[in-house]
């Protein structure tokens, strides 16, 4: 196995980033229209006194057209801010701090030598004061590219193993994997927040209107409205899960195999990375951060030791391949 197709991988990641960015406003505007429909439900009664629901599409479309430019503008500004300050956000979430050369010449020399060997500018180096083991690369351009290592991975791995891990993260940067991952993190974060706000708004409006309906006419319209809002909340949760899963499909698990192969090519020592992965999988750090979006960046996902059925179902859409499979391939290099 050899590390080939770097230009193909870069082109694919650039395309995935563009698709995610183009999908984002379309999905937001589509969600806004759906919620306009939910708010546009009108309750009427037939001549037997039974509740009936109808939609006034002309009114719904008029309201949607009035709100769409505002929603697109606000979310667009939010997206630009998140995109511009993603490194600072990840640093804040993980507690990462810059690592200076004088603080750890060993790590700096490893990063610098690897960058020189592949002809790439040296990225920033950060450290997370965590005794467990993990590492990740982040950034969207040369100014923001960063390799982050935990204290545990620096202290516990040998020079050869740590070199393999660093080469893996540098390959992510070379392939521009970090760019598509950052876009995904921003995308999912904003989407989750918007869905949460809109769902709470639906609950409040319908619960209020349902209670008012019961008090005003004594009919069962309030009970029916509550059923409608429960269904709407379920639909919103399903939409959120589907869209989150959809973004994961854009983040091929092949990227980890490609980064492993890139590490083996740079270091000429695939077994060192295999040994490092074996040690990291036994003590994976950064799980306490509890941010699934950021966990996409880690060299090994800090999965739970015991998983529920839902967790196992989610693993089918995992952004990371099996660590055992990665080790097996590296040892056959």
Secondary structure, 3 states (H helix, E strand, C coil): CCCCCHHHHHHHHHHHHHHHHHHHHHHHHHHHHHHHHHHCEEEEECCCCCEEEEECHHHHHHHHHHHHHHHHHHHHHHHHHHHHCHHHHHHHHHCCEECCHHHCHHHHHHHHHHHHHHCCCCCEEEEECCCCECEEEECCCCCCCEEEEEHHHHHHCCHHHHHHHHHHHHHHHHHCHHHHHHHHHHHHHHHHHHHHHHHHHHHHHHHHHHHHHHHHHCCCHHHHHHHHHHHHHHHHHHHHHHHHHHHHHCCCCHHHHHHHHHHHHHHCCHHHHHHHHHHHHHCECCHHHCCHHHHCCECCCCCCCCCCHHHHHHHCCCCCCCHHHHHHHHHCC
